[in-house]
Amino acid sequence: MTQPPQLTDEQRRLALEKAAEARRVRAEVKELLKTGSLRLAELFERAENDDLVAGLKVESLIASMPGTGKIKAKRLMQSVGIADNRRIRGLGEKQKEALLAEFS
């Protein structure tokens, strides 16, 4: 196994801030989906320009939709053919269409 890169204290602090910002943005997006303030189609459009949103895991995204939990999210992903570790940026057009059809 290779060793992780040696970071200065400043680099480590900046990386931690960047990670915290990503978690905050993704949690905000999931909350907006849960409350219905953000539609799935709008999220896909936003993910095209926002790397933080594009890095959101699809399973987490589906589980945050109203009326959907982790089990239903896994079953839906299997039926559509989406891998467990897939992120929004990695979805194909047919997969996006299937998710939009499911939640519209």
C-alpha positions as a Python dict, from the first residue, in 0.01 Angstrom:
ca = {
    (1, 'M'): (0, 0, 0),
    (2, 'T'): (119, 346, -76),
    (3, 'Q'): (143, 611, 187),
    (4, 'P'): (-94, 909, 173),
    (5, 'P'): (65, 1234, 62),
    (6, 'Q'): (232, 1442, 330),
    (7, 'L'): (35, 1763, 363),
    (8, 'T'): (126, 2082, 535),
    (9, 'D'): (-105, 2207, 806),
    (10, 'E'): (-238, 2470, 564),
    (11, 'Q'): (-309, 2212, 292),
    (12, 'R'): (-482, 1986, 544),
    (13, 'R'): (-698, 2273, 669),
    (14, 'L'): (-799, 2370, 314),
    (15, 'A'): (-885, 2007, 229),
    (16, 'L'): (-1100, 1978, 542),
    (17, 'E'): (-1282, 2301, 456),
    (18, 'K'): (-1345, 2179, 102),
    (19, 'A'): (-1481, 1845, 229),
    (20, 'A'): (-1705, 2019, 483),
    (21, 'E'): (-1844, 2246, 210),
    (22, 'A'): (-1919, 1944, -12),
    (23, 'R'): (-2104, 1769, 273),
    (24, 'R'): (-2302, 2085, 348),
    (25, 'V'): (-2408, 2136, -15),
    (26, 'R'): (-2507, 1770, -59),
    (27, 'A'): (-2706, 1768, 266),
    (28, 'E'): (-2883, 2086, 154),
    (29, 'V'): (-2973, 1930, -183),
    (30, 'K'): (-3109, 1616, -16),
    (31, 'E'): (-3319, 1825, 223),
    (32, 'L'): (-3461, 2027, -70),
    (33, 'L'): (-3553, 1702, -247),
    (34, 'K'): (-3714, 1562, 67),
    (35, 'T'): (-3931, 1872, 115),
    (36, 'G'): (-4023, 1891, -253),
    (37, 'S'): (-3858, 2231, -302),
    (38, 'L'): (-3628, 2086, -568),
    (39, 'R'): (-3740, 1856, -848),
    (40, 'L'): (-3525, 1575, -980),
    (41, 'A'): (-3503, 1732, -1328),
    (42, 'E'): (-3375, 2055, -1172),
    (43, 'L'): (-3116, 1858, -978),
    (44, 'F'): (-2984, 1691, -1293),
    (45, 'E'): (-2953, 2032, -1460),
    (46, 'R'): (-2771, 2171, -1156),
    (47, 'A'): (-2535, 1871, -1150),
    (48, 'E'): (-2413, 1954, -1501),
    (49, 'N'): (-2254, 2275, -1372),
    (50, 'D'): (-2187, 2197, -1005),
    (51, 'D'): (-1923, 1935, -924),
    (52, 'L'): (-2032, 1915, -560),
    (53, 'V'): (-2385, 1816, -661),
    (54, 'A'): (-2258, 1587, -938),
    (55, 'G'): (-2062, 1393, -675),
    (56, 'L'): (-2376, 1298, -479),
    (57, 'K'): (-2431, 922, -468),
    (58, 'V'): (-2742, 811, -655),
    (59, 'E'): (-2851, 578, -373),
    (60, 'S'): (-2845, 869, -129),
    (61, 'L'): (-3033, 1085, -379),
    (62, 'I'): (-3312, 829, -429),
    (63, 'A'): (-3337, 758, -55),
    (64, 'S'): (-3396, 1128, 9),
    (65, 'M'): (-3694, 1144, -226),
    (66, 'P'): (-4034, 1165, -51),
    (67, 'G'): (-4179, 821, 22),
    (68, 'T'): (-3853, 642, -52),
    (69, 'G'): (-3606, 483, 188),
    (70, 'K'): (-3283, 290, 160),
    (71, 'I'): (-3445, -44, 73),
    (72, 'K'): (-3670, 99, -197),
    (73, 'A'): (-3373, 297, -332),
    (74, 'K'): (-3163, -20, -367),
    (75, 'R'): (-3448, -208, -538),
    (76, 'L'): (-3508, 79, -780),
    (77, 'M'): (-3138, 104, -863),
    (78, 'Q'): (-3125, -270, -935),
    (79, 'S'): (-3433, -256, -1157),
    (80, 'V'): (-3293, 39, -1355),
    (81, 'G'): (-2943, -109, -1372),
    (82, 'I'): (-2755, 149, -1167),
    (83, 'A'): (-2445, 31, -978),
    (84, 'D'): (-2441, 76, -599),
    (85, 'N'): (-2147, 315, -607),
    (86, 'R'): (-2273, 532, -895),
    (87, 'R'): (-2276, 910, -857),
    (88, 'I'): (-2498, 1155, -1042),
    (89, 'R'): (-2224, 1250, -1287),
    (90, 'G'): (-2191, 884, -1388),
    (91, 'L'): (-2555, 829, -1484),
    (92, 'G'): (-2641, 760, -1845),
    (93, 'E'): (-2929, 930, -2024),
    (94, 'K'): (-3154, 622, -2007),
    (95, 'Q'): (-3088, 589, -1634),
    (96, 'K'): (-3175, 955, -1579),
    (97, 'E'): (-3493, 914, -1786),
    (98, 'A'): (-3592, 606, -1582),
    (99, 'L'): (-3545, 795, -1255),
    (100, 'L'): (-3739, 1095, -1386),
    (101, 'A'): (-4023, 864, -1494),
    (102, 'E'): (-4025, 699, -1151),
    (103, 'F'): (-4047, 1025, -959),
    (104, 'S'): (-4264, 1243, -1182),
}
